[in-house]
Amino acid sequence: MNLNNQELAWEKHQPYIELLSQVNNSFVFVSLLHVKYLFISQNFKTLLGLSVDADMNLENDLLEEYIHPDDLPILLNLQKRTLDYVFNLPHSEQANYKHVFDFRVLGISGQYIRVICQYQLLETEDPVLLLGVVDISPDQDLKAPVKFRLVNFKTGNIVNIPIIDNPDVSLTKREVEVLKMVDEGLMSKEISDKLYISIHTVNRHRQNILEKMNVNNLSEAINYAKKLGLLA
């Protein structure tokens, strides 16, 4: 589908998208991926302080400048791998997925805030017609890593795509269980009781996790495991 045809396809979706932008506080946009914006809700200014003109031009088209520099390379890499995954699916399934990103952006106040950005492909022919809905995240932990889910909204299934490229890290099922419980705040004795194993075995699993992930402590291991999608 060429550019003109995609813009015609947008007209089919436009009434519903404009309604969506009016009935809630989300910041809504539609774009031809990597080409141009077709729609940006006016309340976009309340998030980043950017005005939008009648031709859908932003004051600053380099929106990447507003993303936290630690989050930007992760997001770009993740978006590429996610789209590669989706476009390798049967064509009839490609628009069935919601891409949910939670990351930090520079807000209108000049301070970083966390936002949740949900993408959905409206049309999958090149250039892709993309719907984006951005909300302020209820979790404003600015030290937390990028979070991501790829959800099939027809089945509810979540696809496990690691936040970062998956290196040679292979935890056993039991090691993942132990790490999840550590993340929940459980001590070795409590983990031992829940899993019906000795404290010695729990501590051995903890040590194995540190060695396999090449980290100094379990806090680093937990953050790393979340980026790998092991604790989703």
BATOR-503726 format. One record per residue: x negated, y negated, z of N, C-alpha, C in turn. Coordinates in steps of 0.1 Angstrom, whole numbers, plus 5000, padded with zeros to 4 digits. Layout:
XYZXYZXYZ/...
! end
This chain:
499150125000500050005000499149885000/499349784991498549664990499049565000/498249455001498549345010499949285009/500349264997501749204995502749305000/502649424997503649525001503649535016/502549525023502549535038503249405043/503049295037503749175042505249185040/505649255030507049285028507549385038/506749485041507149575052507249505065/506449405068506549325080507949265081/508449215070509749155071510849245076/510649375074511649475079511549485095/510349465100510149475115510349335122/510249235114510249095120511349065130/512649085127513649055136513549115150/513149245150513049315162511849265171/510749235164509549185171509849045177/510448965169510848835175511748845187/512648935186513548955198512749005210/511849105207510949155218510149045225/509648945217508848835223509748745231/511048745229511948655236512548715249/512648845250513348905261512448945273/511148935272510248955283509148865283/508248875293507148785294505848835288/505948935279504848985273504348895262/503048905258502548825247502448925235/503148885225503348985214502648935201/502049025194501448985181501549095171/501549065158501549165147500449115138/499649215134498549185125498349285114/497849245103497249335093495849365098/495549485103494349515110493149465102/492349375109491049325104491249225092/492549185090492849095079493348965084/494548965090495148835095496248865104/496748765112497948775120499148735111/500248815114501448775108502448715118/502248745131503148695141502348685154/502448575161501948555175502948485183/503348545194504348475202503748345208/504548245210504148115215503548125229/504048215237503548225251502148275252/501448305240500048345240499248235246/499648115245498947995251498848005266/499848065272499848075287498848175292/498348265283497348365287495948315285/495648265273494348225269494148075267/495348005266495247865264495047825249/495347915240495147895226496547865219/496547755211497747715204497747795191/498947815185499247885173499947785163/499447775151500147685142501147765133/501847695124502847755117502347875107/501147865104500547975095499848085103/500148095116499648195124498148185126/497648065126496248045128496048005143/495048065149494648035163493647925163/493547855174492547755176491147815175/491047935180489748015180490148155175/489748185163490048325158489148425164/488048385170487148485176487548525190/488748595190489248635203488348725211/487448795204486448875211485648795221/485548665219484748585228485448575242/486748605243487448595255487348725263/486948835257486848965264485548975272/485549025283484449035292483249105284/482049045284480949105276480649255280/480949295292480649435295481749525290/482949475287484049555283484149555267/483649445261483849435246483149555238/481949595241481349705233482149835235/482549855248483349975251484649975243/485349865243486649855236486449875221/485449815215485249825200484949965197/484150035205483750175202484950265204/485750235214486950315218488050295207/488250175203489250155192488850225179/487650225176487250295164487450445165/487050505176487250645178488650685179/489450595185490950625186491550625173/491250525164491850515151491350635142/490150675144489650785136490450915140/490750925153491551045157492951035151/493550915152494950905147495050925132/494050875125494150885110493751015105/493251105114493051245110494251335113/495251275119496551345121497351345108/498351435107499251435095499851295095/500051245082500551105081501851075088/502751175089504051165095503951145110/502751175116502551165131501751035135/501150965126500250865129500850745136/502150715134502750605140503450645154/503250765158503850815170503150785183/502050705182501150695193501050545198/500950535211500750405218499350405224/498550305220497250295224497250195236/496850235248497050145260495650115265/495249995265493949945270494149855282/493349875292493349785304491949735306/491749595304490449545304490449395309/489249335309489149195314489049095303/489848985304489748875295489548745303/489048635296488948505302490248435301/490948415312492248355312492148205311/493348135310493447995308492847915320/492747985332492047915343490547905342/490047985332488547985331487948105339/488848185346488448295353488848425346/488148535348488548665342489748715349/490648775341491848855346491948985339/492649075345492849205338494149205330/494149255318495349265310495549405305/496749445302497149565296497549535282/496849595272497249565258497649705252/498849705247499449825241499549805226/498949895218498949885204499949995198/500649965188501450065181501350035166/501150135158501050125143502450115138/502850005131504149995125504150055111/503050035104502850095091501450145090/501250265085499850325085499150315072/499750265062499050245049498050135050/496950135043495950035043496349915036/496249795042495849765056496949795066/496449845077497449885088498149775094/499449795096500349695102500449725117/499949645126499749675140500549585149/501249645158501949565169501149565181/500949455187500249445200501149375211/501249435223501949375234501049365246/500849245251499849215261500549175274/500249235285500749195298499649175308/499949095318498949085329499049215337/497849275340497849405346498149385361/498949475367499249475381498049495390/497049565384495849595391494749485387/494449395396493449285393492149315399/491749445400490449485404489449455393/488749345394487849295384486549375383/486349465393485149555392485449685386/486749715383487049845377486649845363/486349975357485949985344487149975334/486849965321487949975311488750095313/490050085312490950205313491650225300/491950345297492550375283493450495284/494550495276495350615274495850605259/495950725253496550735240497750825242/498950775241500150845245501050865232/501450995230502451025220503850995227/504450875222505650835229506850915225/506751015216507851105213507851225221/506551265225506451395233506051365248/505451245250504951215263503551265266/502951335256501651395258500551285257/499551295266498451205266497251275260/496551205251495451265244494151215252/493351305255492151275263490951235254/490851105253489751045245488850975255/487651015257486750945267486550805264/486350725275486150585274484850555266/483850645268482550625262482350755254/481350755245481050875237480650985247/481051105245480851205255479451265254/478651235263477251295263477351435268/476151495270476051635274476351645289/477551625293477951635307479051735307/478851845315479751955315480051995330/481051945336481451985349482352095349/482152185359483152295360484452245365/485552335363486852295368486852265383/486052345391485952325405485252195408/484252155401483452035403484351915400/485151925390486151815387487151805399/487651915404488551915415487951845427/486651875430486051815441485851665439/485451625427485251485424486551405425/487651465421488951395422489251375437/489051475445489351465459488451365466/487151355462486351245467486851115464/487351095451487950975446489150935454/489851035459491051015467490750985482/489450985485489050945499488851065508/488951185503488851305512487351335516/487151375528485851415533485551555529/484351605531483951745528484851845535/485051815548485851915556487251925551/487851805547489251805542489251885528/488251855520488151925507488052075509/487152115519486952255522488252315526/489052255534490352305538491352325527/491352215518492352225507492052325497/490752345494490352445484489952585489/490052595503489752725509488352775506/487452675507486052715505485252655516/483952695518483152645529482652505526/482352435537481752295536480452305528/479752415530478452435523478752435508/479752505504480052515490480552375484/481352305492481752175488480552085486/479552085495478352005494477552045482/477452175479476752215468477352165455/478752165454479352105443479051965441/479051895452478751745452477351725447/476451805451475051785446474951815431/475651925427475651965413476151855404/477251785409477851675402476751565399/476051525410475051415409473951455399/473551575400472451625391472951625376/474151685374474651695360474851555354/475351465362475651325357474551235357/473451275364472251195365472551055371/473251065383473550935390473050955404/473050835411472450835425473450865436/474750845433475750865444477050905438/478050945446479350985441480150875436/479950755441480650635436480350615421/479050625418478650615404479150735396/479250845402479750965395481250955391/481950895401483450875399483650775387/482950665388483050565377482750625363/481650695363481150765351482250865346/482750945355483751045352485050985346/485350865351486550795347486350755332/485150705329484850665316484950775306/484550895311484551015303485951085302/486851025309488251085309488451205317/487451235326487551355334488451345346/488751225350489651205362490951145358/491351155345492651095341493851165347/
! end
